[in-house]
């Protein structure tokens, strides 16, 4: 794993929650409702972590049933998925 690619979570009112984070914590919430958290520096590779609230009834995280999802960044996704499959893991869905 090389970092966190995204933090996604369900909310009863994603727009209001995004506004709260913008107004009280200074998060730069974009028109689409989430924020891009840029990181890295002179001694590390630059990257972005997506922060995004979703509607409480979203199907985006299915087949999971949790109220949140964390996406991890990896150096070689295809190799990781091949390794997981070879170990008998059930890899669900495609990649983005």
C-alpha positions as CSV (number, residue, x, y, z in Angstrom):
1,X,0.0,0.0,0.0
2,X,1.3,3.5,-0.9
3,X,-1.4,5.6,0.7
4,X,-5.1,6.3,1.0
5,X,-6.9,7.1,-2.2
6,X,-10.3,8.0,-0.9
7,X,-12.5,8.2,2.2
8,X,-16.2,7.8,1.4
9,X,-19.1,7.7,3.8
10,X,-22.8,7.9,4.0
11,X,-24.7,10.9,5.4
12,X,-28.3,11.9,5.9
13,X,-27.5,15.2,4.3
14,X,-24.2,15.2,2.4
15,X,-24.5,18.8,1.2
16,X,-25.0,20.1,4.7
17,X,-22.2,18.0,6.1
18,X,-19.9,19.2,3.4
19,X,-20.8,22.8,4.2
20,X,-20.1,22.1,7.9
21,X,-16.6,20.8,7.1
22,X,-16.0,23.8,4.8
23,X,-17.3,26.4,7.2
24,X,-15.8,25.0,10.5
25,X,-12.7,23.1,9.4
26,X,-11.8,25.0,6.2
27,X,-12.1,22.0,3.9
28,X,-12.1,23.1,0.3
29,X,-15.4,21.3,-0.7
30,X,-15.9,21.3,-4.5
31,X,-19.1,21.7,-6.5
32,X,-19.5,17.9,-6.7
33,X,-19.7,17.7,-2.9
34,X,-16.3,16.3,-1.9
35,X,-12.8,17.6,-1.5
36,X,-9.4,16.7,-2.9
37,X,-6.8,16.5,-0.2
38,X,-3.4,17.0,-1.8
39,X,-0.3,15.7,-0.1
40,X,3.4,15.1,-0.7
41,X,6.4,17.3,-0.7
42,X,10.0,17.7,-1.7
43,X,10.9,14.2,-0.2
44,X,7.8,12.3,-1.2
45,X,5.7,11.6,-4.2
46,X,2.7,13.9,-4.7
47,X,-0.8,12.4,-4.5
48,X,-4.5,13.1,-3.8
49,X,-6.9,11.6,-1.3
50,X,-10.6,12.1,-2.1
51,X,-12.9,12.9,0.8
52,X,-16.6,12.5,-0.1
53,X,-19.9,12.2,1.7
54,X,-22.6,10.2,-0.1
55,X,-26.4,10.0,0.4
56,X,-27.4,7.6,3.1
57,X,-29.2,5.4,0.5
58,X,-26.3,5.2,-2.0
59,X,-25.7,1.9,-3.7
60,X,-22.1,2.9,-4.6
61,X,-20.6,0.8,-1.8
62,X,-22.5,-2.4,-2.6
63,X,-22.2,-5.3,-2.1
64,X,-20.7,-4.0,1.2
65,X,-23.1,-3.0,3.9
66,X,-20.8,-0.6,5.9
67,X,-21.6,3.1,6.1
68,X,-18.1,4.0,4.9
69,X,-15.5,2.9,2.4
70,X,-11.7,3.5,2.3
71,X,-9.9,3.1,-1.0
72,X,-6.2,2.3,-0.7
73,X,-3.5,3.3,-3.2
74,X,-1.2,0.5,-4.3
75,X,1.9,0.4,-6.5
76,X,0.7,-2.3,-8.9
77,X,-3.1,-2.9,-8.7
78,X,-3.2,-5.7,-11.3
79,X,-0.4,-7.7,-9.5
80,X,-2.1,-7.2,-6.1
81,X,-5.5,-8.4,-7.5
82,X,-3.8,-11.4,-9.2
83,X,-2.1,-12.3,-5.9
84,X,-5.4,-12.0,-3.9
85,X,-7.2,-14.2,-6.4
86,X,-4.4,-16.8,-6.3
87,X,-4.8,-16.9,-2.5
88,X,-8.6,-17.6,-2.9
89,X,-9.8,-14.1,-2.1
90,X,-13.1,-13.1,-3.7
91,X,-12.4,-9.9,-5.6
92,X,-15.7,-8.2,-6.3
93,X,-16.3,-5.6,-9.1
94,X,-14.0,-3.8,-11.4
95,X,-11.3,-1.3,-10.9
96,X,-11.4,2.5,-11.3
